């Protein structure tokens, strides 16, 4: 909430612009230090003497001048870094806004681990909203980093937040996301034309987004579209298994999707079961010897801790990731956990849906 002091109209309130003053200080202080050094060198008789004492004094003067310049530059760089982090934090609050702790009976938690310590956001995106059609969730990963990736994240998330409420069918939500991304890439292509003289970090021709679009119906039914993204893990009691092993669609961007797509049915999310959505940075993380991080084993360890909650799952997984990578992950990592805590389940949920395919290789399990 923005508060305005009573009795002073906003349009008439005096404004103080400190930018010219900061610029004057930024230019004036080095000038003063330089003038001190030059004045001492040419105006002080002591600087012309060659005795040991005079040389020590001269060295001390120039050391003080150099130290002052270094401190001034350091202070200016720290100020710019704080401003950049403030801008990144504001962008993060708009793009990856905090998710509500509960959505239609689901306990929700999400977090992101950036590969760059100075960055707050990267190319990962996620969102979950409760609609009249069910809880709809998106998890995606934009190729590349920097401002280009942030713009793509904004385009995809902005379209999802509208389409999730407007479109009754999940396939039409995916179509809206694809069209929004295509418009964004066309606009970028015009701005990055060779005539502009810009050298983009991530060319439009190489841009794509891996994306998982998920819908959890009021009876727990699960439907999904997977565009080149890792399938989520399902935690059911002591079991940790992939939600599906169906072949994914191509990522959004390089190729148009078919118009007659059907969502993949993934069974039901029963009471006290959890879904873990993630970006590929979680399973691509390596230790000093090049070994990949085992996300299923980390989730199995999270099941052993009681009580099990989305927050405890995130805490266990991120602790394991930081230990595995010695605190230096090489890629951004995002996790989103949804746990079904609905107290009243439909009678049809007594049996597991047959649409969920069985795992083709053993998955880590724990025993209570």
C-alpha positions in Angstrom: 0.0 0.0 0.0 1.3 3.5 -0.9 0.7 6.0 1.8 0.5 9.8 1.1 0.8 12.3 3.8 -2.5 14.0 4.6 -3.0 17.6 3.5 -0.4 17.6 0.8 -1.7 16.9 -2.7 0.6 14.5 -4.5 0.8 16.7 -7.6 1.9 19.7 -5.5 4.4 17.9 -3.2 7.9 19.2 -3.7 10.3 16.8 -5.2 13.9 16.5 -4.5 16.0 15.0 -7.2 19.2 13.6 -5.8 20.6 12.3 -9.1 22.4 15.5 -10.1 23.9 15.7 -6.6 25.1 12.1 -6.9 26.6 12.8 -10.3 28.4 15.9 -8.9 29.9 13.9 -6.1 30.9 11.1 -8.4 32.8 13.5 -10.6 33.9 16.0 -7.9 35.5 13.6 -5.4 38.0 12.1 -7.9 38.8 15.6 -9.1 39.5 16.7 -5.6 41.8 13.8 -4.9 43.6 14.3 -8.2 44.0 18.1 -7.4 45.5 17.2 -4.0 48.1 14.9 -5.6 49.0 17.4 -8.4 49.1 20.3 -6.0 51.4 18.5 -3.6 53.7 17.3 -6.4 54.2 20.8 -8.0 53.3 23.2 -5.2 55.0 21.7 -2.1 58.7 22.1 -1.7 58.9 18.9 0.3 58.0 16.9 -2.9 61.1 18.2 -4.6 63.5 17.0 -2.0 65.2 13.6 -2.3 66.0 12.8 1.3 64.5 9.6 2.8 62.1 11.5 5.0 60.8 13.6 2.1 60.3 10.4 0.0 58.4 8.7 2.8 56.1 11.7 3.1 55.5 11.8 -0.6 54.8 8.1 -0.8 52.3 8.5 2.1 50.5 11.3 0.3 50.1 9.4 -2.9 49.1 6.3 -1.0 46.4 8.2 0.7 45.2 9.7 -2.6 45.2 6.2 -4.2 43.3 4.7 -1.2 40.7 7.4 -1.4 40.1 6.9 -5.1 39.8 3.1 -4.6 37.3 3.6 -1.7 35.3 6.0 -3.8 35.1 3.6 -6.8 34.2 0.7 -4.5 31.4 2.8 -2.9 30.0 3.7 -6.3 30.1 0.1 -7.5 28.3 -1.1 -4.3 25.7 1.5 -4.8 25.1 0.4 -8.4 24.9 -3.2 -7.2 22.3 -2.4 -4.6 20.2 -0.5 -7.2 20.5 -3.5 -9.6 19.3 -5.9 -6.9 16.4 -3.6 -6.0 15.3 -3.6 -9.7 15.7 -7.4 -9.9 13.7 -7.8 -6.7 10.9 -5.7 -8.0 10.9 -7.7 -11.3 10.8 -10.9 -9.3 7.8 -9.8 -7.2 5.9 -9.1 -10.5 7.0 -12.2 -12.5 7.5 -14.9 -9.9 5.1 -13.6 -7.3 4.8 -15.6 -4.1 2.2 -18.4 -4.4 -0.6 -18.7 -1.8 0.1 -21.3 0.9 -3.2 -23.1 0.0 -5.2 -23.5 -3.2 -8.6 -25.2 -3.2 -7.4 -27.7 -0.5 -3.9 -28.1 -1.8 -0.9 -27.1 0.3 1.5 -25.3 -2.0 5.2 -24.3 -1.7 7.7 -23.1 -4.3 11.2 -21.8 -4.4 14.0 -21.0 -6.8 17.8 -21.3 -6.5 19.7 -19.1 -8.8 23.1 -20.1 -10.2 24.2 -16.5 -10.1 24.5 -15.1 -6.5 23.9 -11.6 -7.8 20.7 -12.5 -9.6 17.2 -12.8 -8.2 15.5 -14.2 -11.3 16.5 -16.2 -14.3 14.8 -18.3 -17.0 12.7 -20.5 -14.8 9.0 -19.8 -14.4 6.1 -21.2 -12.4 2.6 -20.3 -11.3 -0.4 -22.0 -9.8 -4.0 -20.6 -9.8 -7.3 -21.8 -8.5 -10.0 -21.5 -11.2 -13.5 -22.7 -11.7 -12.0 -25.4 -14.0 -9.7 -26.7 -11.2 -6.2 -25.8 -10.0 -4.0 -25.1 -13.0 -0.2 -25.1 -12.7 2.5 -24.2 -15.1 6.2 -24.9 -14.8 8.7 -23.9 -17.5 12.3 -23.2 -18.3 13.3 -20.6 -20.9 16.5 -21.1 -22.8 19.2 -18.7 -21.8 19.5 -16.0 -19.2 19.5 -12.2 -18.9 17.0 -9.7 -20.0 15.9 -11.7 -23.0 14.9 -14.7 -20.8 13.1 -12.4 -18.4 11.0 -10.9 -21.2 10.1 -14.4 -22.4 9.1 -15.4 -18.8 6.9 -12.3 -18.6 5.2 -13.1 -21.8 4.4 -16.7 -20.9 3.3 -16.0 -17.3 1.2 -13.1 -18.3 -0.7 -15.2 -20.9 -1.1 -18.1 -18.5 -2.6 -15.9 -15.7 -5.3 -14.8 -18.1 -5.9 -18.0 -20.1 -6.1 -20.2 -17.0 -9.3 -18.4 -15.9 -10.7 -17.8 -19.4 -10.3 -21.1 -21.1 -12.4 -24.1 -20.1 -10.2 -26.6 -21.9 -6.6 -27.1 -20.9 -5.5 -27.5 -24.6 -6.8 -24.0 -25.3 -4.7 -22.6 -22.5 -1.6 -24.2 -24.1 -2.6 -22.6 -27.4 -2.8 -19.2 -25.8 0.7 -19.7 -24.4 2.1 -20.7 -27.7 0.6 -17.7 -29.5 1.8 -15.3 -26.7 5.3 -16.7 -27.1 5.2 -16.4 -30.9 4.1 -12.7 -30.6 6.9 -12.0 -28.2 9.5 -13.7 -30.4 8.3 -11.7 -33.4 8.7 -8.4 -31.5 12.1 -9.4 -30.4 13.1 -10.3 -33.9 12.2 -6.8 -35.1 14.2 -5.2 -32.3 17.2 -7.5 -32.9 17.4 -6.9 -36.6 21.0 -6.6 -37.8 20.2 -2.9 -38.7 19.8 -2.2 -35.0 23.4 -2.9 -34.4 22.6 -5.0 -31.3 24.4 -8.3 -30.5 21.7 -10.4 -28.6 22.9 -12.8 -26.0 20.1 -15.3 -27.0 19.1 -15.0 -30.7 15.4 -15.4 -31.4 16.1 -18.3 -33.8 17.5 -20.3 -30.9 14.8 -19.4 -28.4 12.5 -22.1 -26.9 10.6 -22.8 -23.7 10.1 -26.2 -22.1 6.8 -26.2 -20.3 4.6 -28.4 -18.2 0.9 -27.5 -18.0 -1.0 -29.3 -15.3 -4.7 -29.3 -14.2 -5.9 -30.8 -10.9 -9.7 -31.2 -11.0 -11.9 -30.9 -8.0 -12.1 -34.7 -7.7 -8.3 -35.0 -7.9 -8.1 -36.0 -11.6 -4.8 -35.0 -13.2 -4.4 -33.8 -16.8 -1.3 -32.5 -18.3 0.4 -31.2 -21.5 4.2 -31.7 -21.5 6.2 -29.7 -24.0 9.8 -31.0 -23.6 9.8 -30.6 -19.8 10.6 -33.2 -17.1 7.6 -35.1 -15.8 6.8 -34.4 -12.1 7.4 -36.8 -9.3 4.5 -38.2 -7.3 5.1 -38.9 -3.6 2.5 -41.4 -2.4 3.2 -42.7 1.1 6.7 -44.1 0.9 6.8 -44.3 -2.9 8.5 -41.8 -5.2 7.7 -42.3 -8.9 7.3 -40.4 -12.0 3.8 -39.1 -12.6 3.9 -40.3 -16.3 6.3 -41.7 -18.8 4.5 -40.6 -21.9 6.6 -39.0 -24.6 6.6 -35.2 -24.3 5.6 -32.8 -27.1 8.3 -30.5 -28.6 9.2 -27.4 -26.6 7.3 -24.2 -27.4 9.0 -22.0 -30.0 10.9 -24.0 -32.7 7.9 -25.8 -34.2 4.1 -25.2 -34.2 2.1 -27.6 -32.1 -0.7 -29.7 -33.7 -4.2 -28.3 -33.4 -5.8 -31.5 -32.3 -3.8 -32.2 -29.1 -5.3 -34.2 -26.3 -4.2 -33.8 -22.7 -2.4 -36.8 -21.1 -4.5 -38.3 -18.3 -2.3 -39.0 -15.3 -4.8 -40.6 -12.8 -5.7 -38.9 -9.6 -4.0 -37.1 -6.8 -5.2 -38.7 -3.7 -5.3 -37.4 -0.1 -1.9 -36.9 1.4 -0.1 -37.4 -1.9 2.3 -34.8 -3.3 3.4 -33.7 -6.7 6.9 -32.2 -7.2 7.4 -30.1 -10.3 10.9 -29.0 -11.1 13.2 -27.6 -13.8 16.0 -29.7 -15.3 18.7 -27.9 -13.3 17.7 -30.1 -10.3 18.7 -33.3 -12.0 21.6 -31.8 -14.0 23.4 -30.5 -10.9 26.8 -32.2 -10.5 29.3 -32.5 -7.8 33.1 -32.0 -8.0 33.5 -35.5 -9.5 30.9 -35.0 -12.2 28.1 -37.1 -10.6 24.5 -36.0 -11.1 22.3 -35.1 -8.3 19.6 -37.8 -7.6 16.4 -36.0 -7.1 14.4 -39.2 -6.4 16.7 -40.1 -3.5 16.4 -36.6 -2.1 12.6 -36.9 -2.3 12.8 -40.3 -0.6 14.8 -38.7 2.2 12.1 -36.0 2.5 9.5 -38.7 3.0 11.4 -40.1 5.9 11.2 -36.8 7.8 8.0 -36.3 9.7 5.6 -34.6 9.2 5.8 -34.5 5.5 4.8 -31.1 4.0 5.7 -29.1 0.9 7.9 -26.9 3.0 9.9 -29.8 4.4 10.3 -31.3 0.9 11.7 -28.1 -0.4 14.0 -27.7 2.6 15.4 -31.3 2.2 15.9 -31.1 -1.6 17.6 -27.7 -1.6 19.8 -28.7 1.3 20.9 -31.7 -0.6 21.5 -29.7 -3.8 23.7 -27.2 -2.0 25.7 -29.9 -0.4 26.0 -31.8 -3.7 27.2 -28.8 -5.6 29.3 -27.3 -2.7 27.0 -24.3 -2.8 27.8 -23.5 -6.5 25.0 -24.8 -8.8 25.7 -24.2 -12.4 22.1 -23.7 -13.5 18.9 -22.1 -12.1 16.7 -24.5 -10.2 13.0 -24.1 -9.5 10.8 -26.5 -7.5 7.0 -26.4 -6.9 5.3 -28.8 -4.5 1.6 -29.4 -4.2 0.2 -31.7 -1.5 -3.5 -32.8 -1.4 -4.9 -32.0 2.0 -8.5 -32.1 1.1 -10.5 -33.7 3.9 -13.4 -35.0 1.7 -12.5 -37.1 -1.3 -14.9 -38.4 -3.9 -15.7 -42.1 -3.6 -14.3 -42.8 -7.1 -10.8 -42.0 -5.7 -10.6 -45.3 -3.9 -8.6 -46.8 -6.8 -5.7 -45.4 -8.7 -6.5 -44.3 -12.2 -5.2 -46.7 -14.9 -3.9 -43.8 -17.1 -0.8 -43.5 -15.0 1.8 -45.8 -16.5 3.9 -48.0 -14.2 7.6 -47.1 -13.8 9.9 -49.0 -16.2 12.8 -49.0 -13.7 13.0 -49.1 -9.9 12.5 -45.9 -8.0 13.8 -45.2 -4.6 11.4 -46.0 -1.8 11.4 -45.8 1.9 9.7 -48.0 4.5 7.8 -46.6 7.4 
